[in-house]
Amino acid sequence: MILEAVLLAAGNSQRFGGIKQLALINGRPMIEHCLSQYFVDGALLPTIAKISVVLGANESLIRQCDLAQTTLFLAANWQRGMGASLADFVKHIPQTTTHLLIGLADQIALKTADFAALITHSQQNPEMIVCTQYRHVQGVPAIIPRCFFAELARLDSDKGARVLIKQYPNQVHSLVMQNAAIDIDTVQDLNSISNFKS
């Protein structure tokens, strides 16, 4: 299993009314906080060969964050939505990559242990889409096997990996993960978790 991770951070945060990726979580930009959960003691989780960050809106400002140890990818079609940004990225994945871990830059409650658990389940079910389940929803973070990459590369809207999860229910293994239910779409969302502790 050769696993690559990607953090989708290309959106223009229209509902947030500002640059969501730069909103502070425990004193650091949200994108840095979310990225940090893929690392242990300064190193990527052992199973992850590489992690990329997909940028789009406000690229120049977000690049000023501490994105060390990541590969930055500018999505050509980010204005079309998350699915289009993901499709742009997938078209450039090396042939050697067998699985893709897809994460979002606003799921601030996810922990390193959550990603480790997701990876373990993918290792045990390598031919399956391994996704998270929360609030009766199946979604990301999710690990997608290579056999689905071509379909990911055809996404062209704001709908991302959840399209595949819905389309292939018999090829999905879900892991209940309540931390994935917390994401930040609006300033009100951010204020409601003002006492959030990582």
MIDOSE-1310 file (N, C-alpha, C; in nm, 2 decimals, decimal comma, always signed):
residues 198
mile	+0,08/-0,12/+0,00/+0,00/+0,00/+0,00/+0,09/+0,12/+0,00; +0,07/+0,21/-0,10/+0,14/+0,33/-0,11/+0,04/+0,44/-0,10; +0,03/+0,50/+0,02/-0,07/+0,60/+0,05/-0,02/+0,74/+0,04; -0,10/+0,82/-0,03/-0,07/+0,97/-0,04/-0,19/+1,04/+0,02
avll	-0,16/+1,15/+0,09/-0,27/+1,23/+0,15/-0,28/+1,36/+0,08; -0,40/+1,41/+0,08/-0,43/+1,54/+0,02/-0,52/+1,62/+0,11; -0,49/+1,75/+0,14/-0,58/+1,83/+0,22/-0,63/+1,94/+0,12; -0,77/+1,94/+0,11/-0,83/+2,03/+0,02/-0,85/+2,17/+0,09
aagn	-0,79/+2,27/+0,03/-0,80/+2,40/+0,09/-0,81/+2,51/-0,01; -0,88/+2,48/-0,12/-0,88/+2,57/-0,24/-1,00/+2,67/-0,24; -1,10/+2,64/-0,15/-1,22/+2,72/-0,16/-1,21/+2,87/-0,12; -1,31/+2,95/-0,16/-1,30/+3,09/-0,13/-1,38/+3,13/-0,01
sqrf	-1,43/+3,03/+0,07/-1,49/+3,05/+0,20/-1,60/+3,15/+0,19; -1,69/+3,13/+0,09/-1,79/+3,23/+0,07/-1,89/+3,25/+0,19; -1,92/+3,14/+0,25/-2,01/+3,14/+0,36/-1,95/+3,20/+0,49; -1,81/+3,19/+0,49/-1,74/+3,24/+0,61/-1,72/+3,39/+0,61
ggik	-1,72/+3,45/+0,49/-1,70/+3,59/+0,48/-1,56/+3,64/+0,51; -1,46/+3,55/+0,48/-1,32/+3,59/+0,51/-1,24/+3,47/+0,46; -1,11/+3,47/+0,49/-1,02/+3,36/+0,45/-1,03/+3,26/+0,56; -1,11/+3,16/+0,55/-1,13/+3,06/+0,65/-1,01/+2,99/+0,69
qlal	-0,93/+2,95/+0,59/-0,81/+2,88/+0,61/-0,71/+2,95/+0,71; -0,72/+3,08/+0,72/-0,63/+3,16/+0,81/-0,70/+3,19/+0,94; -0,82/+3,16/+0,96/-0,89/+3,18/+1,09/-0,81/+3,11/+1,20; -0,79/+3,17/+1,31/-0,71/+3,11/+1,42/-0,78/+3,01/+1,50
ingr	-0,71/+2,89/+1,52/-0,75/+2,79/+1,60/-0,64/+2,77/+1,70; -0,67/+2,79/+1,83/-0,56/+2,79/+1,93/-0,44/+2,86/+1,89; -0,46/+2,98/+1,83/-0,35/+3,07/+1,81/-0,27/+3,04/+1,68; -0,32/+2,95/+1,60/-0,25/+2,92/+1,47/-0,35/+2,91/+1,36
pmie	-0,32/+2,94/+1,23/-0,41/+2,93/+1,12/-0,48/+2,79/+1,11; -0,60/+2,79/+1,08/-0,68/+2,67/+1,07/-0,61/+2,57/+0,99; -0,55/+2,61/+0,87/-0,49/+2,51/+0,78/-0,37/+2,45/+0,85; -0,29/+2,52/+0,93/-0,18/+2,47/+1,00/-0,23/+2,37/+1,11
hcls	-0,33/+2,41/+1,18/-0,39/+2,32/+1,28/-0,43/+2,18/+1,22; -0,51/+2,19/+1,11/-0,55/+2,06/+1,05/-0,44/+1,98/+0,99; -0,34/+2,04/+0,93/-0,23/+1,97/+0,88/-0,15/+1,90/+0,99; -0,14/+1,96/+1,10/-0,06/+1,91/+1,21/-0,10/+1,77/+1,26
qyfv	-0,23/+1,74/+1,23/-0,29/+1,61/+1,28/-0,24/+1,49/+1,19; -0,17/+1,52/+1,08/-0,12/+1,41/+1,00/+0,02/+1,38/+1,04; +0,07/+1,45/+1,14/+0,21/+1,43/+1,18/+0,22/+1,38/+1,33; +0,33/+1,31/+1,36/+0,36/+1,27/+1,49/+0,51/+1,31/+1,52
dgal	+0,53/+1,39/+1,62/+0,67/+1,43/+1,65/+0,74/+1,49/+1,53; +0,67/+1,57/+1,45/+0,73/+1,64/+1,34/+0,75/+1,55/+1,21; +0,70/+1,43/+1,21/+0,71/+1,34/+1,10/+0,57/+1,30/+1,06; +0,55/+1,28/+0,93/+0,43/+1,22/+0,88/+0,40/+1,09/+0,94
lpti	+0,27/+1,06/+0,96/+0,23/+0,93/+1,00/+0,30/+0,83/+0,91; +0,36/+0,72/+0,97/+0,45/+0,63/+0,90/+0,39/+0,58/+0,77; +0,26/+0,55/+0,76/+0,21/+0,49/+0,64/+0,19/+0,59/+0,53; +0,19/+0,72/+0,56/+0,17/+0,82/+0,45/+0,30/+0,86/+0,39
akis	+0,31/+0,83/+0,25/+0,43/+0,86/+0,18/+0,45/+1,01/+0,15; +0,34/+1,08/+0,14/+0,35/+1,22/+0,10/+0,22/+1,29/+0,13; +0,22/+1,42/+0,16/+0,10/+1,49/+0,18/+0,10/+1,62/+0,10; -0,01/+1,65/+0,03/-0,02/+1,77/-0,06/-0,13/+1,85/+0,00
vvlg	-0,12/+1,98/-0,03/-0,23/+2,08/+0,00/-0,27/+2,14/-0,13; -0,40/+2,13/-0,16/-0,46/+2,19/-0,28/-0,50/+2,33/-0,25; -0,45/+2,43/-0,33/-0,48/+2,57/-0,31/-0,55/+2,62/-0,43; -0,62/+2,73/-0,41/-0,69/+2,80/-0,51/-0,71/+2,95/-0,48
anes	-0,83/+2,98/-0,41/-0,86/+3,11/-0,37/-0,75/+3,16/-0,26; -0,71/+3,28/-0,27/-0,62/+3,34/-0,17/-0,49/+3,26/-0,16; -0,45/+3,20/-0,27/-0,33/+3,12/-0,27/-0,21/+3,19/-0,21; -0,18/+3,31/-0,25/-0,06/+3,38/-0,21/-0,06/+3,40/-0,06
lirq	-0,17/+3,43/+0,00/-0,18/+3,45/+0,14/-0,16/+3,32/+0,22; -0,23/+3,22/+0,17/-0,22/+3,09/+0,24/-0,08/+3,03/+0,23; -0,01/+3,06/+0,12/+0,13/+3,01/+0,11/+0,22/+3,06/+0,22; +0,18/+3,17/+0,28/+0,26/+3,23/+0,38/+0,26/+3,15/+0,52
cdla	+0,16/+3,06/+0,52/+0,15/+2,98/+0,64/+0,27/+2,88/+0,65; +0,28/+2,81/+0,76/+0,39/+2,71/+0,77/+0,33/+2,58/+0,71; +0,37/+2,56/+0,59/+0,32/+2,44/+0,51/+0,44/+2,35/+0,48; +0,54/+2,36/+0,57/+0,66/+2,27/+0,55/+0,62/+2,13/+0,55
qttl	+0,70/+2,05/+0,47/+0,68/+1,90/+0,46/+0,56/+1,87/+0,38; +0,50/+1,97/+0,31/+0,39/+1,94/+0,22/+0,43/+1,98/+0,08; +0,35/+1,93/-0,02/+0,37/+1,97/-0,16/+0,24/+2,05/-0,19; +0,27/+2,17/-0,24/+0,16/+2,26/-0,27/+0,11/+2,24/-0,42
flaa	-0,02/+2,23/-0,44/-0,07/+2,21/-0,57/-0,18/+2,32/-0,60; -0,17/+2,40/-0,70/-0,26/+2,50/-0,74/-0,37/+2,44/-0,84; -0,49/+2,43/-0,79/-0,60/+2,38/-0,88/-0,64/+2,48/-0,98; -0,63/+2,44/-1,11/-0,67/+2,53/-1,22/-0,82/+2,56/-1,21
nwqr	-0,90/+2,47/-1,17/-1,05/+2,49/-1,18/-1,11/+2,50/-1,04; -1,04/+2,56/-0,94/-1,09/+2,57/-0,81/-1,22/+2,65/-0,80; -1,24/+2,74/-0,89/-1,37/+2,82/-0,88/-1,49/+2,73/-0,90; -1,47/+2,61/-0,97/-1,59/+2,53/-0,99/-1,63/+2,45/-0,87
gmga	-1,55/+2,45/-0,77/-1,58/+2,38/-0,64/-1,48/+2,27/-0,60; -1,51/+2,21/-0,49/-1,42/+2,11/-0,43/-1,40/+1,99/-0,52; -1,50/+1,94/-0,58/-1,49/+1,83/-0,67/-1,39/+1,85/-0,78; -1,41/+1,97/-0,84/-1,32/+2,01/-0,96/-1,18/+2,02/-0,91
slad	-1,15/+2,08/-0,79/-1,02/+2,09/-0,74/-0,96/+1,96/-0,71; -1,04/+1,87/-0,66/-0,99/+1,73/-0,63/-0,95/+1,66/-0,76; -1,04/+1,68/-0,86/-1,01/+1,62/-0,99/-0,88/+1,67/-1,05; -0,86/+1,80/-1,05/-0,73/+1,85/-1,10/-0,61/+1,78/-1,03
fvkh	-0,62/+1,77/-0,90/-0,51/+1,70/-0,83/-0,49/+1,56/-0,86; -0,60/+1,48/-0,87/-0,59/+1,34/-0,89/-0,52/+1,31/-1,03; -0,54/+1,40/-1,13/-0,48/+1,38/-1,26/-0,33/+1,38/-1,25; -0,27/+1,43/-1,14/-0,13/+1,44/-1,13/-0,07/+1,34/-1,03
ipqt	-0,15/+1,25/-0,98/-0,10/+1,15/-0,88/-0,01/+1,05/-0,95; +0,11/+1,02/-0,89/+0,20/+0,92/-0,95/+0,13/+0,79/-0,97; +0,18/+0,71/-1,07/+0,12/+0,58/-1,09/+0,15/+0,48/-0,98; +0,25/+0,51/-0,90/+0,29/+0,42/-0,79/+0,20/+0,44/-0,67
tthl	+0,12/+0,54/-0,66/+0,03/+0,56/-0,55/-0,09/+0,47/-0,56; -0,11/+0,39/-0,46/-0,22/+0,29/-0,46/-0,35/+0,34/-0,39; -0,34/+0,44/-0,30/-0,45/+0,49/-0,22/-0,43/+0,64/-0,19; -0,55/+0,71/-0,19/-0,55/+0,85/-0,16/-0,63/+0,88/-0,04
ligl	-0,57/+0,94/+0,06/-0,64/+0,99/+0,18/-0,69/+1,13/+0,16; -0,81/+1,16/+0,15/-0,87/+1,29/+0,13/-0,92/+1,35/+0,26; -0,86/+1,47/+0,29/-0,91/+1,54/+0,40/-0,94/+1,69/+0,37; -1,01/+1,75/+0,46/-1,05/+1,89/+0,44/-0,98/+1,98/+0,54
adqi	-0,96/+2,11/+0,50/-0,89/+2,21/+0,59/-0,98/+2,27/+0,69; -1,10/+2,22/+0,71/-1,19/+2,29/+0,81/-1,25/+2,19/+0,91; -1,20/+2,06/+0,91/-1,25/+1,96/+1,01/-1,15/+1,97/+1,13; -1,17/+2,07/+1,21/-1,07/+2,10/+1,31/-1,06/+2,00/+1,43
alkt	-1,16/+1,92/+1,45/-1,16/+1,83/+1,56/-1,09/+1,70/+1,54; -1,06/+1,67/+1,42/-0,99/+1,54/+1,39/-0,85/+1,53/+1,45; -0,82/+1,42/+1,50/-0,69/+1,40/+1,57/-0,60/+1,30/+1,48; -0,48/+1,30/+1,52/-0,39/+1,21/+1,45/-0,44/+1,06/+1,47
adfa	-0,49/+1,03/+1,59/-0,54/+0,90/+1,61/-0,66/+0,86/+1,52; -0,74/+0,96/+1,48/-0,85/+0,93/+1,38/-0,79/+0,89/+1,25; -0,69/+0,96/+1,20/-0,63/+0,93/+1,07/-0,56/+0,79/+1,08; -0,50/+0,77/+1,19/-0,43/+0,64/+1,21/-0,53/+0,52/+1,20
alit	-0,65/+0,54/+1,26/-0,75/+0,44/+1,26/-0,81/+0,42/+1,12; -0,82/+0,53/+1,05/-0,87/+0,52/+0,91/-0,77/+0,44/+0,83; -0,64/+0,47/+0,84/-0,54/+0,40/+0,77/-0,54/+0,25/+0,80; -0,55/+0,22/+0,93/-0,56/+0,08/+0,97/-0,67/+0,00/+0,90
hsqq	-0,79/+0,06/+0,90/-0,90/+0,00/+0,83/-0,88/-0,01/+0,68; -0,82/+0,08/+0,62/-0,79/+0,07/+0,48/-0,69/-0,04/+0,45; -0,59/-0,06/+0,54/-0,50/-0,17/+0,52/-0,57/-0,30/+0,53; -0,67/-0,31/+0,62/-0,75/-0,43/+0,64/-0,85/-0,45/+0,53
npem	-0,88/-0,35/+0,46/-0,98/-0,35/+0,35/-0,93/-0,28/+0,23; -0,82/-0,32/+0,17/-0,75/-0,24/+0,07/-0,83/-0,22/-0,06; -0,93/-0,30/-0,09/-1,00/-0,28/-0,22/-1,13/-0,19/-0,20; -1,15/-0,15/-0,07/-1,27/-0,08/-0,04/-1,24/+0,07/-0,03
ivct	-1,35/+0,15/-0,05/-1,34/+0,29/-0,01/-1,37/+0,29/+0,14; -1,27/+0,35/+0,21/-1,28/+0,35/+0,36/-1,31/+0,50/+0,40; -1,43/+0,52/+0,46/-1,47/+0,66/+0,48/-1,51/+0,67/+0,63; -1,54/+0,79/+0,67/-1,59/+0,82/+0,80/-1,74/+0,83/+0,80
qyrh	-1,80/+0,80/+0,91/-1,95/+0,81/+0,93/-1,98/+0,89/+1,05; -2,06/+0,99/+1,03/-2,10/+1,08/+1,14/-2,24/+1,14/+1,11; -2,32/+1,16/+1,21/-2,45/+1,21/+1,20/-2,53/+1,15/+1,08; -2,52/+1,02/+1,07/-2,58/+0,94/+0,96/-2,54/+0,98/+0,82
vqgv	-2,42/+1,04/+0,81/-2,36/+1,08/+0,69/-2,23/+1,00/+0,67; -2,20/+0,96/+0,55/-2,07/+0,90/+0,51/-1,99/+1,00/+0,43; -1,87/+1,02/+0,47/-1,80/+1,13/+0,40/-1,65/+1,12/+0,43; -1,59/+1,24/+0,42/-1,44/+1,25/+0,44/-1,41/+1,29/+0,58
paii	-1,29/+1,26/+0,63/-1,18/+1,20/+0,55/-1,22/+1,06/+0,50; -1,16/+1,03/+0,39/-1,18/+0,89/+0,33/-1,06/+0,85/+0,26; -1,04/+0,72/+0,25/-0,93/+0,67/+0,17/-0,98/+0,60/+0,05; -0,94/+0,64/-0,07/-0,99/+0,59/-0,19/-0,88/+0,50/-0,26
prcf	-0,91/+0,38/-0,30/-0,82/+0,30/-0,38/-0,80/+0,35/-0,52; -0,69/+0,31/-0,58/-0,66/+0,36/-0,72/-0,77/+0,32/-0,82; -0,84/+0,21/-0,80/-0,94/+0,17/-0,90/-1,05/+0,28/-0,92; -1,06/+0,37/-0,82/-1,16/+0,48/-0,83/-1,10/+0,61/-0,88
fael	-0,97/+0,62/-0,90/-0,90/+0,75/-0,93/-0,96/+0,81/-1,06; -0,99/+0,73/-1,16/-1,04/+0,78/-1,29/-1,17/+0,85/-1,26; -1,25/+0,80/-1,18/-1,38/+0,86/-1,15/-1,36/+0,99/-1,07; -1,27/+0,99/-0,98/-1,24/+1,12/-0,90/-1,19/+1,22/-1,00
arld	-1,11/+1,18/-1,10/-1,06/+1,28/-1,20/-1,16/+1,34/-1,29; -1,28/+1,28/-1,29/-1,39/+1,33/-1,37/-1,49/+1,42/-1,29; -1,46/+1,44/-1,16/-1,55/+1,53/-1,09/-1,54/+1,67/-1,14; -1,65/+1,75/-1,14/-1,64/+1,88/-1,20/-1,74/+1,97/-1,14
sdkg	-1,76/+1,96/-1,01/-1,85/+2,05/-0,94/-1,80/+2,07/-0,79; -1,90/+2,11/-0,71/-1,86/+2,12/-0,57/-1,87/+1,99/-0,49; -1,92/+1,88/-0,56/-1,93/+1,75/-0,49/-1,81/+1,68/-0,50; -1,75/+1,63/-0,39/-1,63/+1,56/-0,39/-1,64/+1,41/-0,38
arvl	-1,56/+1,35/-0,29/-1,55/+1,21/-0,28/-1,68/+1,14/-0,24; -1,77/+1,22/-0,18/-1,90/+1,17/-0,13/-1,98/+1,11/-0,25; -1,96/+1,16/-0,37/-2,02/+1,11/-0,49/-2,00/+0,96/-0,50; -1,87/+0,93/-0,49/-1,83/+0,78/-0,50/-1,89/+0,70/-0,39
ikqy	-1,88/+0,76/-0,27/-1,93/+0,68/-0,15/-2,08/+0,65/-0,17; -2,16/+0,74/-0,23/-2,30/+0,72/-0,25/-2,32/+0,62/-0,37; -2,23/+0,63/-0,47/-2,25/+0,55/-0,59/-2,22/+0,41/-0,57; -2,12/+0,38/-0,48/-2,08/+0,24/-0,46/-2,10/+0,19/-0,32
pnqv	-2,22/+0,19/-0,27/-2,24/+0,15/-0,13/-2,19/+0,01/-0,09; -2,18/-0,08/-0,19/-2,14/-0,21/-0,16/-1,98/-0,22/-0,15; -1,92/-0,11/-0,19/-1,77/-0,11/-0,19/-1,72/-0,01/-0,09; -1,80/+0,02/+0,01/-1,77/+0,12/+0,11/-1,76/+0,05/+0,25
hslv	-1,65/+0,08/+0,32/-1,63/+0,04/+0,46/-1,63/+0,17/+0,54; -1,72/+0,19/+0,63/-1,73/+0,32/+0,71/-1,69/+0,30/+0,85; -1,63/+0,40/+0,90/-1,58/+0,40/+1,04/-1,64/+0,52/+1,11; -1,72/+0,49/+1,22/-1,78/+0,59/+1,29/-1,68/+0,69/+1,36
mqna	-1,69/+0,81/+1,33/-1,59/+0,91/+1,37/-1,66/+1,04/+1,40; -1,70/+1,07/+1,52/-1,78/+1,19/+1,55/-1,70/+1,31/+1,54; -1,56/+1,30/+1,55/-1,48/+1,42/+1,53/-1,49/+1,48/+1,39; -1,53/+1,40/+1,30/-1,54/+1,45/+1,16/-1,66/+1,53/+1,14
aidi	-1,76/+1,53/+1,23/-1,88/+1,60/+1,22/-1,86/+1,75/+1,24; -1,75/+1,79/+1,30/-1,72/+1,93/+1,34/-1,64/+1,99/+1,22; -1,71/+2,08/+1,15/-1,63/+2,16/+1,05/-1,68/+2,30/+1,06; -1,60/+2,39/+1,00/-1,62/+2,53/+1,01/-1,66/+2,59/+0,87
dtvq	-1,79/+2,63/+0,87/-1,84/+2,69/+0,74/-1,86/+2,84/+0,76; -1,90/+2,88/+0,88/-1,93/+3,02/+0,90/-1,85/+3,08/+1,02; -1,85/+3,21/+1,04/-1,79/+3,27/+1,16/-1,87/+3,22/+1,28; -2,00/+3,20/+1,27/-2,08/+3,15/+1,38/-2,03/+3,01/+1,43
dlns	-2,00/+2,93/+1,33/-1,94/+2,80/+1,36/-1,82/+2,81/+1,44; -1,73/+2,91/+1,40/-1,60/+2,93/+1,47/-1,63/+2,98/+1,61; -1,72/+3,07/+1,62/-1,75/+3,13/+1,76/-1,81/+3,02/+1,85; -1,88/+2,93/+1,80/-1,95/+2,83/+1,88/-1,85/+2,73/+1,94
isnf	-1,73/+2,72/+1,88/-1,63/+2,63/+1,93/-1,51/+2,71/+1,98; -1,53/+2,83/+2,03/-1,43/+2,92/+2,07/-1,34/+2,86/+2,18; -1,40/+2,77/+2,26/-1,32/+2,70/+2,36/-1,26/+2,57/+2,32; -1,26/+2,55/+2,19/-1,20/+2,42/+2,14/-1,06/+2,40/+2,18
ks	-1,03/+2,28/+2,22/-0,90/+2,24/+2,26/-0,85/+2,13/+2,17; -0,73/+2,15/+2,12/-0,67/+2,04/+2,03/-0,62/+1,93/+2,11
